[in-house]
């Protein structure tokens, strides 16, 4: 089973930026990958996805502010987050698009947007 390790989170002021990384222990080059987030008391939601060919899609709440990319040689997926808002505060995870609650999930990385 491929292990996923998310990193790059932290505390940032509103309007700031962060770049998240998700390193996979195996090949993910042919897999449709996504970044999810889960805020306290809310369900996990998919915020950005990228196909093996590089086509991207975003939730309306992050469109124009977040950018997803991938490096299939390094088996890593990135999430560039700009103009962060307090509502972006959540634990961020990467996984296969469509992964359900019973799938394997990494530990995630905490993003906190606060002044």
C-alpha positions in Angstrom: 0.0 0.0 0.0 1.3 3.4 -0.9 1.9 5.6 2.1 1.2 9.4 1.8 3.0 12.0 3.9 1.7 15.5 3.9 3.8 18.5 5.0 4.1 22.2 4.8 1.2 23.4 7.0 1.5 26.0 9.7 0.1 29.2 11.1 -0.3 32.0 8.7 -2.0 35.4 8.7 -5.0 36.1 6.5 -3.7 37.0 3.0 -0.6 34.8 3.5 0.6 31.8 1.5 1.6 28.3 2.1 2.8 25.4 -0.1 1.8 21.9 0.9 3.6 18.8 -0.2 2.4 15.2 -0.4 5.1 12.6 -0.8 4.0 9.1 -1.9 6.0 6.0 -1.1 5.2 4.5 -4.5 4.3 5.5 -8.0 1.3 7.7 -8.4 2.0 8.9 -11.9 -1.1 7.3 -13.3 -3.4 8.2 -10.5 -5.9 11.0 -10.3 -4.9 12.7 -7.1 -6.5 15.4 -4.9 -6.1 17.6 -1.9 -8.8 17.4 0.7 -9.4 19.3 3.9 -11.4 18.8 7.0 -12.3 21.6 9.4 -13.4 21.0 12.9 -17.0 19.7 13.0 -17.2 19.5 9.2 -16.9 16.7 6.7 -13.8 16.2 4.7 -14.1 17.9 1.3 -12.1 17.7 -1.9 -10.6 21.2 -2.7 -8.4 20.5 -5.7 -7.6 17.6 -8.0 -5.1 16.8 -10.8 -5.2 14.1 -13.3 -2.2 12.1 -14.5 -2.1 14.3 -17.5 -2.1 17.5 -15.5 -5.7 18.6 -15.8 -6.8 20.4 -12.7 -10.1 21.2 -11.0 -11.0 23.2 -7.9 -13.7 23.8 -5.5 -15.4 27.1 -5.9 -14.2 28.2 -2.4 -10.6 28.0 -3.5 -10.7 28.7 -7.2 -8.3 31.5 -8.2 -6.4 31.2 -4.9 -5.1 27.6 -4.8 -3.0 25.8 -7.4 -2.4 22.0 -7.5 0.6 20.5 -9.3 2.5 17.2 -9.4 5.9 15.8 -10.0 5.5 12.3 -11.2 9.2 11.6 -11.0 9.3 12.5 -7.3 5.8 11.0 -6.7 4.8 14.2 -5.0 1.7 16.4 -5.3 1.8 20.0 -4.2 -0.8 22.6 -3.2 0.1 26.2 -3.5 -2.3 28.3 -1.3 -2.4 32.0 -1.7 -4.6 34.8 -0.2 -5.5 32.5 2.7 -8.6 33.1 4.6 -9.7 32.0 8.1 -12.2 29.7 6.5 -9.2 27.8 5.0 -8.3 26.6 8.5 -8.3 22.8 8.4 -6.3 19.7 8.3 -5.2 19.1 4.7 -4.8 15.6 3.2 -3.9 14.3 -0.1 -5.3 11.1 -1.6 -6.7 9.4 -4.6 -9.8 11.2 -5.9 -12.8 9.3 -4.6 -11.2 7.9 -1.6 -13.8 7.2 1.1 -13.7 7.4 4.8 -12.5 3.8 5.1 -9.6 4.2 2.7 -6.0 4.7 3.9 -5.4 8.4 4.9 -2.1 10.0 5.9 -1.7 12.0 9.0 -2.5 15.3 7.2 -1.0 18.7 7.8 -2.6 21.4 9.9 -3.2 24.8 8.3 -4.3 27.6 10.6 -5.2 31.0 9.2 -5.4 33.6 12.0 -4.2 37.1 12.9 
